[in-house]
Amino acid sequence: QVDKVAELVARWFYCALSQEKLRRPIVACELGRLYNKDAIIEFLLDKSPDKTPMESASHIKSIKNVTELNLVDNPAWSGDKESIKGDKYDDLQSARFICPVVGLEMNGRHRFCFLRNCGCVFSERALKEIKSEVCHKCGVPFQEEDVIILNGNKEDVEVLKKRMEDRRLKSKLEKKSKKYKSAGSASQQETTEDSPGPSKATNGKDFINSSSGEKRQIIFTKSSENGNSSVSAKANKAPSATTKRPIADSEEKSEAYKSIFTTHSSAKRSKEECSNWVTHTAYYF
């Protein structure tokens, strides 16, 4: 049979993934197991094909599946085993962390839990005796589903596993609904941009303001012989406030206007004024 004291020490003092001593930052999964954060990060970054499957971390797919714990140090903690020379009794039941409300040590003798919203750790006795809808330490509101038992028994693990699956399924459905909503809104915007605006026609007449300032009136009539609608347009030219000045032809342009351009005879240089091909500049061309 497995020694109960050794089992408690292994579950509460050592990482469930790397089997090393727990050291801050300490994280916990949705099933209540304790890990070192650096061990979880190394496990997630390892994408090699010969990676050994770890049953204790098979349900952890990303760093969002774990919660960093806010633990309270035990003032009676004397330190790790490495700091003891051997002439002192080592109490394996003395825990490094305690409950901030009741003061119980987190050594496995008492049931402990943490809140998913904030990561604060309490004993189950504190939550039962002091019932509240907000965290006792930081004041963050929580629900019953946010309470996760640390290193619980088989029944607790089954309940937590069912909650984890329901939570992940719900998040997937929410993501899909958001994608559909964003795609629908984008298609609606495209249709509104492509569709023309409403026509402002009154009594079969349509008024169009042209860019040249002319106001045209279009009257829609139906021909009884062919059965097809024909459009007859009557353009009523209205005096516009701004009239464009007609552009003069090239023949009517003044010599001063022509001399601005390089094609004018005054801009061309004679052969004497042009430099040699060795010393010519850009003006030669």
N, C-alpha and C positions, 0 to 999 in steps of 0.2 A: 504494500500500500504506500501511496505517496504521503510523505510527511506533510501535515497540514501547515505547520509553521514554514517549511521550505516553499510550499505552494503559494502561501500568502506573500512571502518575501519576493518570489519570482514575479508575481502579478502586480504588486504595488510598488516595488523598488527598482524594477528593471523594465527596459523597453520591450514591448511585445514583438517588435520586428527585428532589431539588431541584437537583442539580449544583453545590451549594455546598461549601465546604471542610468537611471533617469536624471537628467540635468536640464536646466532651463535653456531655451524655451521648451515646455512640455505641451504636447497636443493630445487630443482625444478624438476618436472617431465616433460615428453615429451609433456604434454598438457598445461604446463605453470602454474601449481598450486604450491603454496609455502608451504613448510613443514619444521618442525624441524627435523634434521637428527636423533636424538635419538628416536623420535616418529616413524619414518620409520623403524629403526632397530628393535624396539620392535614389530612393526606390522609384520615384516617378520619372526622374531623368534618365534612368537606365532603360534604354530601348533595344538592347542587344538581343539577338534571337536565342542565345544560350542563357538567358536570364532564368534563374531558378524561381518557380512559382511559390509565392509565400501565401499560405492559407490565412494567416493573421491579417494580411493587408490586401487580399484579393478584391475586397469591396471598395477600396480607395482608388478612385479614377483620377482625381485632381486634388490640388491643395485646398479646394473649397469644401471637400468632404470631411475635413478635420477642423477642429476648433482649438485655438490656443487658450490654455487655461490660466486664469488669474488665481494663483495659489498664495496662501498666507503661511509664512514661515513659523515653525514651532520654536518658541524661545528656549525650550528645554533640549533642543537638538544639539548634541555635542560634536557633530561632524561625521565625516565618512570613516570607513575602516582604515583607509590608508594613513590617516592622521593619528591613529592609535598605535602606540608602541607594542602593545601586547600585555602590559601590566595592569590593564583595566578591563573590567567586565563589559562586554559588548552586548547591549540589549537590542535584540533584533526587532522588538515590538515598538521601540521608540521611533516615531515617524518624524519625517522632516517637515511635514505640513500638517496644519490643523484646521478645524472648522472655525471661521471668524465669528460665528454667532454663539455656538454652544461650547466650543473649545475642545471638542473630541479630536483625537489624533487620527490621521488618515493612514492607518496601518493594516486595514483589512478586517479588523474586528467589528467595525461599524460600517453601515452602508453609507456611501457617499454618492453624490450626484453633481452634475454641472448643468448650467443653462446654455443652450445653443446661441442665444442672442448676444450674450456678453462674455461667456466663458468663466464666470465666477463659480467657485466650487464650494458646496455646503454639505453638511451631513443631512441625511434624510430625516433625522429627528428634528432638526431645526426648521425644515420646511413644514413638517407636520404640526409642531407645537406653535410656531409663529406663522400662521397662514396669511399670505399676502399675494397680491397680483403683480407686485414689482419686486425687483431684486433687493435683497437685504443689504447688499454692499454698495451697488452703484445706482440703484433706482430704475433700472431698465424694465419696462413691463414684459411679462412673459405669460405663456399659456401652459397647460398641463402637458401638451405634446412637446414643448421645448425642454422639458426636464429629462435628462438622460442619466441612468444609473451607471456608475463606474464599476467595472468588473462584477457585473451581476451574474446571477445563476442562469441556468438554461432557459427558464421561463421568461426572465427579463430580457435575455438576448433575442428570443423569438418575437416578443412584443416590439422591441426596438427595431428588429429587422423588418417587420411588417410596416412599421411607421416609416422607415427609411425608403422602402420600395414605393409606398404611397406618395411620399414627398417628392421623390424623383420623377414619378409618373406625372404628377401634377405640374411640376416645373416644365417637363417636356411639352405637355399640352398647352401651357401658357406661352411657351416660345413659339409653337406652331400657330397659335391664334394671333400672336403679334405679327408673325411673318405674313399671314393671310391679310390682316388688317392693313399692313404697310403696302402690300402688293395691290390691294383694292383701292387704297387712297391714291397710289401712283397711277393706276389705270384711269381713275376718275379725273385726275388732273390732266392726263393726256387727252381724254375725250373732250373735256371742256376747252382745252387749247385748240384742238382740231375743229370742233364744231363751230359754225359761224354764229354770230350774234343774232338776236331777233330783228326781223325787218320792221321798219316803222312805216308801214303802208296804211293809208287811210282812204277808203272809198275807191280802191283799185288804183291808187296813184302812189308813186314812189318818187321821192326827191333825192337827188344825188348832187353833192357839191364836188365839182371837179377841182383839180389842183390849180388850174388857171383862174380860178375865181368865178367860173360860170356856174349858174344854177340851172340844172336841167330837170325837166318834169317828164316822167315816163308814165304813160297811161296804158293799162293792160285791157285788151278787148278780146272777145272770143268771136271767131268766124263761124258762122252757121253752116257754110258749105262743106268745108273740109273736116270740121269737128275738132280741129286742133287750135290751141290758143295761139294768137299772134300778138306780137308786141309792137306797138307803134310809139315812137318816141318823138316828142316835141320838145325841142330845145329852146327855152326862153332865156336868152342871154340877158343877164342883169348886169348893170354897171358895177364893176368891182372897184374897191377902194384902192387896191394896190395893183398897178399895171406894170408889166415888165417891159423894159425898153428893148426894142428889137436889136439884135446884134448886127452890126454893119458888116458888109462883105469885105473880103480881103483887099478888093480893089479900092474901096472907099476909105481905107485906113490911112492915117497921116504918115508922113515920113518919120516924124519923131517917134511914133508908136512902133514903126518897123525897125528903127535903128536900135531898139532895145535887144533884139534877138541877134544871134551870131550868124544867121543866114543873110543878114543885110550886107550890102556891098561895102559899107563903111567898116564892118567888122573883119572883113577879109584882108589879109596882108599880101603884099606883093612879094615877088621872088627875092628882091634885094633885101627886104626887111626880114625875111625868114633866115634863121640861123643855119649853120652847117649841120650835116647829119650827125657829126660827132658831138656837137655842143647844143643840139636842139633840146628844147624843153617841151612841156605839155602844151604850151600855146602853139607849137608848130602844127599840131593836128587841128 
